[in-house]
Amino acid sequence: MRKLYLFILVGILMPVLAMAQAKRPTIMVIPSDIWCNQNGCMVDFDNQGVIEKTPDYKAALLNSELDQVITAFGGCMQDRDFPTKLLSQTIKNMQEDAALTQHAQLADGGTVAKTPFDKLMESARADIIININWEVKQLGPKKSIVFSIQGIDAYTGMQVASTQLTTPGVMGEISVPTMLVDCVNANIDDFNERLQSHFDDLFEKGRQVVVECLRSGDTDFDFNTTMGSDELSYIIEDAFAELTVNGVFSLDVQTPNKMTFNQVRIPMFNANGRAIDTRGWARQLVNKLRSNPDLSSIKMTVQPKGLGKVFIFFTNNF
């Protein structure tokens, strides 16, 4: 009878323990593009000849109110067991990395332009980016604050959760960080559940990433060239089918010089139980292709762009 009770107790506790041990997504809180633009924290970025406006997060953090808001919101998320990366520390780490450059120049001539945001994502390695913005509204003699909060998948850039929080109207001076904490503590649970649901889905179905294969330089082959018994493009596709979660990927662009794979579902962990990102998965793909003796004349170089995209340059292996 005692054994029966023990089995029943274990059956009841196991789901509870599993929930308690559920892995939380790592987050990083940043000001939204709207906030940066409204507060003069934008900078020009030369994206291979095209001038683009991009947020200047270092300048944004000089705004003490923003720094307090980020710290306050991050604290609320940490109280709910969400690991949090600090924007300020990430930027400091980037500044200390002397090897970090605006463009990554490969030895074979392939070039990948990286925006400041791409470099920030590569350094932070967070799962979810929290974009935050707020607006103070005058309601007669009272003031209210509307907070706009977006949860963005750091790998795909897709919105996975969003909410608007409105504080009660108050008289006189208002503290944005304090009112944010009060509002978050009362209204953030549904937002957090959607973040966690998205993260759980990634564990089951894999992360979505983009992989772009490019023929680089003057080569004596292209992706339509037969290598041994099959075309290079089909050999690459077979490798994708084997290494993706449930063989899920989409080949959206195929030319003799380029193959673009979207919605590539990669596992969260490798066979050794180690967390894997897009670059790490691409290395596995390249190693598999290199193991094919028919491809011994091809050199493959991996270059990430942000967290969710990687380029693989195919050149002659001299």
C-alpha positions as CSV (number, residue, x, y, z in Angstrom):
1,M,0.0,0.0,0.0
2,R,2.9,2.4,0.8
3,K,4.3,1.7,-2.7
4,L,1.0,2.6,-4.2
5,Y,0.8,5.9,-2.3
6,L,4.4,6.6,-3.3
7,F,3.6,6.1,-7.0
8,I,0.5,8.3,-6.8
9,L,2.5,11.0,-5.0
10,V,5.3,10.9,-7.7
11,G,2.7,11.0,-10.4
12,I,1.2,14.2,-8.8
13,L,4.5,15.9,-8.2
14,M,6.3,15.2,-11.4
15,P,4.3,17.7,-13.5
16,V,4.7,20.3,-10.8
17,L,8.5,19.7,-10.7
18,A,8.7,19.8,-14.5
19,M,6.9,23.2,-14.5
20,A,9.2,24.5,-11.8
21,Q,12.2,23.5,-13.7
22,A,10.9,24.8,-17.1
23,K,13.6,26.9,-18.8
24,R,12.9,30.5,-19.1
25,P,13.9,32.6,-22.1
26,T,16.7,35.1,-21.6
27,I,15.5,38.6,-22.2
28,M,17.1,42.0,-22.8
29,V,15.2,45.3,-22.5
30,I,15.9,48.0,-25.0
31,P,14.2,51.3,-25.9
32,S,12.0,51.1,-29.0
33,D,13.0,52.7,-32.3
34,I,10.2,55.2,-31.7
35,W,11.6,56.3,-28.3
36,C,15.1,56.6,-29.8
37,N,13.9,58.7,-32.7
38,Q,11.7,61.0,-30.5
39,N,14.7,61.5,-28.1
40,G,17.3,62.2,-30.7
41,C,19.2,58.9,-30.2
42,M,19.6,57.8,-33.9
43,V,22.7,57.5,-35.9
44,D,23.4,57.0,-39.6
45,F,24.7,53.6,-40.7
46,D,26.3,53.0,-44.1
47,N,24.8,49.6,-45.2
48,Q,27.0,49.0,-48.2
49,G,26.3,52.4,-49.8
50,V,22.7,52.8,-48.4
51,I,22.5,55.2,-45.5
52,E,20.0,54.0,-42.9
53,K,18.9,55.4,-39.6
54,T,19.5,53.1,-36.6
55,P,19.1,53.5,-32.8
56,D,22.2,54.7,-30.9
57,Y,21.8,52.7,-27.7
58,K,24.9,54.1,-26.1
59,A,23.5,57.6,-26.4
60,A,20.1,56.5,-25.3
61,L,21.5,55.2,-22.0
62,L,22.7,58.7,-21.2
63,N,19.0,59.4,-20.5
64,S,18.8,58.7,-16.8
65,E,15.0,58.1,-16.9
66,L,15.4,55.4,-19.6
67,D,18.1,53.7,-17.6
68,Q,15.8,53.6,-14.6
69,V,12.9,52.3,-16.7
70,I,15.1,49.5,-18.2
71,T,16.4,48.6,-14.7
72,A,12.9,48.6,-13.2
73,F,11.3,46.5,-15.9
74,G,14.3,44.1,-15.9
75,G,13.9,43.7,-12.1
76,C,10.2,42.9,-12.5
77,M,11.1,40.2,-15.0
78,Q,13.9,38.8,-12.8
79,D,11.4,38.5,-10.0
80,R,9.4,36.2,-12.3
81,D,12.5,34.1,-13.0
82,F,13.3,35.5,-16.4
83,P,17.1,35.7,-16.8
84,T,17.9,39.3,-17.9
85,K,20.8,40.6,-19.9
86,L,21.7,44.3,-19.2
87,L,21.8,46.6,-22.3
88,S,24.5,48.8,-20.6
89,Q,26.8,45.8,-19.8
90,T,26.3,44.4,-23.3
91,I,27.4,47.7,-24.8
92,K,30.4,47.8,-22.5
93,N,31.4,44.3,-23.5
94,M,31.2,45.3,-27.1
95,Q,33.4,48.4,-26.6
96,E,36.0,46.2,-24.9
97,D,36.1,43.8,-27.9
98,A,38.8,45.4,-30.1
99,A,38.2,42.9,-32.8
100,L,34.6,44.0,-33.4
101,T,34.3,45.9,-36.7
102,Q,31.5,47.3,-38.7
103,H,32.0,44.9,-41.6
104,A,33.3,41.4,-41.4
105,Q,35.7,40.9,-44.3
106,L,36.3,37.3,-45.2
107,A,39.5,36.0,-46.7
108,D,37.8,34.8,-49.9
109,G,36.3,38.2,-50.6
110,G,32.8,37.7,-49.2
111,T,31.5,40.6,-47.2
112,V,28.7,40.8,-44.6
113,A,27.4,44.2,-43.5
114,K,26.4,44.2,-39.8
115,T,24.2,46.9,-38.4
116,P,24.8,48.1,-34.8
117,F,21.7,46.1,-33.9
118,D,23.2,42.9,-35.5
119,K,26.3,43.3,-33.4
120,L,24.3,44.0,-30.3
121,M,22.3,40.8,-30.8
122,E,25.5,38.8,-31.4
123,S,27.0,40.1,-28.2
124,A,23.9,39.8,-25.9
125,R,22.7,36.4,-27.2
126,A,19.3,36.9,-25.6
127,D,16.3,34.9,-26.7
128,I,13.7,37.7,-26.4
129,I,14.2,41.4,-26.9
130,I,11.8,43.6,-25.0
131,N,11.1,46.9,-26.8
132,I,9.7,49.5,-24.4
133,N,8.2,53.0,-25.0
134,W,6.1,55.3,-23.0
135,E,4.1,58.5,-23.3
136,V,2.9,60.8,-20.6
137,K,-0.7,61.9,-21.2
138,Q,-2.4,65.0,-19.6
139,L,-5.9,64.2,-18.3
140,G,-7.1,67.5,-17.0
141,P,-5.2,68.2,-13.8
142,K,-3.9,64.6,-13.7
143,K,-1.2,62.8,-15.6
144,S,-1.2,59.2,-16.8
145,I,1.4,57.1,-18.6
146,V,0.9,54.6,-21.4
147,F,3.6,52.0,-21.7
148,S,3.9,50.1,-24.9
149,I,5.8,46.8,-24.5
150,Q,6.8,44.3,-27.3
151,G,8.4,40.9,-27.0
152,I,10.5,40.2,-30.1
153,D,12.1,36.9,-31.0
154,A,15.8,37.9,-31.2
155,Y,16.4,35.3,-34.0
156,T,13.5,36.1,-36.3
157,G,12.6,39.7,-35.4
158,M,9.0,38.5,-35.1
159,Q,6.7,39.9,-32.4
160,V,5.7,37.1,-30.0
161,A,3.9,39.2,-27.4
162,S,2.8,42.7,-26.8
163,T,0.8,44.8,-24.3
164,Q,-0.1,48.3,-23.4
165,L,-0.2,49.3,-19.8
166,T,-1.9,52.5,-18.6
167,T,-1.4,53.9,-15.2
168,P,-4.1,55.6,-13.1
169,G,-4.1,59.4,-13.3
170,V,-2.2,61.2,-10.6
171,M,-1.7,64.8,-9.6
172,G,1.7,66.6,-9.6
173,E,5.0,65.1,-10.4
174,I,5.2,61.4,-11.5
175,S,8.0,58.9,-11.4
176,V,8.0,56.9,-14.6
177,P,10.0,53.9,-13.2
178,T,7.8,53.6,-10.1
179,M,4.6,53.8,-12.0
180,L,5.9,51.2,-14.4
181,V,6.7,48.7,-11.7
182,D,3.2,49.2,-10.1
183,C,1.6,48.7,-13.5
184,V,3.8,45.7,-14.5
185,N,3.2,43.9,-11.2
186,A,-0.6,44.2,-11.7
187,N,-0.9,43.4,-15.4
188,I,2.1,41.6,-16.9
189,D,1.2,37.9,-16.3
190,D,-0.6,37.4,-19.6
191,F,2.4,39.0,-21.5
192,N,4.8,36.7,-19.7
193,E,2.7,33.6,-20.5
194,R,2.9,34.4,-24.2
195,L,6.7,34.8,-24.0
196,Q,7.0,31.4,-22.2
197,S,4.5,29.7,-24.7
198,H,6.6,30.9,-27.6
199,F,9.8,29.6,-25.9
200,D,8.2,26.3,-25.2
201,D,7.2,26.0,-28.9
202,L,10.9,26.5,-29.8
203,F,11.9,23.6,-27.7
204,E,9.4,21.4,-29.4
205,K,9.7,22.6,-33.0
206,G,13.2,24.3,-33.1
207,R,14.3,27.9,-33.6
208,Q,13.5,29.5,-36.9
209,V,16.6,30.9,-38.7
210,V,17.7,31.9,-42.2
211,V,20.7,30.3,-44.0
212,E,22.0,31.8,-47.2
213,C,24.5,29.8,-49.3
214,L,26.5,31.9,-51.8
215,R,29.0,31.1,-54.5
216,S,31.8,33.5,-53.8
217,G,34.6,34.6,-56.1
218,D,35.7,33.0,-59.3
219,T,34.9,29.3,-58.9
220,D,34.8,26.4,-61.4
221,F,31.4,25.3,-60.0
222,D,28.0,26.6,-59.1
223,F,25.1,25.1,-57.2
224,N,23.8,23.3,-60.3
225,T,27.1,21.5,-60.8
226,T,27.1,17.8,-60.5
227,M,29.4,16.6,-57.7
228,G,29.8,12.8,-57.9
229,S,26.3,11.4,-58.4
230,D,24.2,14.4,-57.6
231,E,23.9,18.2,-58.0
232,L,25.5,20.3,-55.3
233,S,22.1,22.0,-54.6
234,Y,20.5,18.6,-53.9
235,I,23.4,17.5,-51.7
236,I,23.0,20.7,-49.6
237,E,19.2,20.2,-49.4
238,D,19.7,16.6,-48.2
239,A,22.0,17.9,-45.4
240,F,19.3,20.4,-44.4
241,A,16.7,17.7,-44.2
242,E,18.9,15.6,-42.0
243,L,20.0,18.3,-39.5
244,T,16.8,20.3,-39.1
245,V,14.1,19.5,-36.5
246,N,11.6,17.2,-38.2
247,G,13.3,18.1,-41.6
248,V,11.5,21.5,-41.6
249,F,12.9,24.2,-43.8
250,S,11.9,26.2,-46.9
251,L,14.1,26.8,-49.9
252,D,12.8,30.1,-51.1
253,V,15.6,31.2,-53.6
254,Q,17.7,28.9,-55.8
255,T,19.9,30.1,-58.6
256,P,23.3,28.9,-59.8
257,N,25.0,31.3,-57.4
258,K,22.6,31.5,-54.5
259,M,20.4,29.4,-52.2
260,T,18.3,31.0,-49.5
261,F,16.7,28.8,-46.9
262,N,14.0,30.4,-44.7
263,Q,12.1,29.0,-41.7
264,V,15.0,26.6,-41.0
265,R,14.1,24.9,-37.7
266,I,17.3,24.2,-35.8
267,P,17.4,22.4,-32.4
268,M,17.9,24.4,-29.2
269,F,20.6,21.9,-28.1
270,N,23.1,19.7,-29.9
271,A,23.6,16.0,-29.3
272,N,25.8,16.7,-26.2
273,G,23.1,18.8,-24.6
274,R,24.9,22.1,-25.3
275,A,22.9,25.1,-26.4
276,I,23.2,25.8,-30.1
277,D,22.8,28.9,-32.1
278,T,22.6,29.6,-35.8
279,R,26.4,29.8,-36.3
280,G,26.9,26.6,-34.3
281,W,24.3,24.8,-36.4
282,A,25.8,26.1,-39.6
283,R,29.1,24.6,-38.5
284,Q,27.5,21.2,-38.1
285,L,26.0,21.6,-41.6
286,V,29.4,22.6,-43.1
287,N,31.1,19.7,-41.3
288,K,28.6,17.3,-42.7
289,L,29.1,18.6,-46.2
290,R,32.9,18.5,-45.8
291,S,32.6,14.8,-44.9
292,N,31.4,14.1,-48.4
293,P,34.5,13.2,-50.5
294,D,32.8,14.6,-53.6
295,L,33.0,18.1,-52.1
296,S,36.6,18.0,-51.2
297,S,37.4,20.7,-53.8
298,I,35.0,23.2,-52.1
299,K,35.9,25.5,-49.3
300,M,33.0,26.6,-47.1
301,T,33.2,29.7,-44.8
302,V,30.5,30.5,-42.2
303,Q,29.7,34.2,-41.3
304,P,26.8,35.1,-39.0
305,K,24.7,38.2,-39.2
306,G,23.0,38.9,-35.9
307,L,21.6,35.9,-34.2
308,G,19.1,34.5,-36.7
309,K,20.9,34.6,-40.0
310,V,24.1,33.0,-41.3
311,F,25.9,33.2,-44.7
312,I,27.9,30.2,-46.0
313,F,30.3,31.2,-48.7
314,F,31.3,28.4,-51.2
315,T,34.7,28.9,-52.9
316,N,37.4,26.8,-54.5
317,N,39.5,24.9,-52.0
318,F,43.0,25.8,-53.3
